[in-house]
Structure formats: C-alpha cells, structure tokens
C-alpha cells in the first residue's frame, strides 16, 4: 500500500498506469494501447480514469502535456 502522501502525482501511479500513460504519451489510441499490453480497451479506459484522477487532469491532451514535461514520453 502506498503512503497517503502519494495519492496524487506520478508517484501515485501503479506500474500498469505508468505503462498506459507512456503509451498514450507516445500517441497510441486506447485500442492500440490495449493491443500492445494484451488487455481490453475497457481496462485501458479504467487505467486512464485512475491516471486522470491521480494527476488532477481530465483529458488525454493534459496527460500528454504532463508526460512531456516529466520526460515520460521519451
């Protein structure tokens, strides 16, 4: 379990959420992310909702912007 202080921001993301965030930042669609990770598109949607909540954002564009700023997309 993660400490309460890490419920927001990149440190709060699980490994699976980080993988999804990275692939989205590379420009993949939800279906392409699902295919790459061998999960369903519904699972990708769920991860994205969690990512958005933890990062305090509401769109893929905001996710890509934060990822670029954090060098996650590299």
PEQUIMO-V27643 format. One line per field, one symbol per residue. phi: phi as a letter, one per 20 degrees, with the letter a starting at -180 (. if undefined). Layout:
phi->???
This chain:
phi->.efgfdecngfeffgfffffgfffffoffgfffgffelcegfffgffffffgffemccbfffffgffffemfff
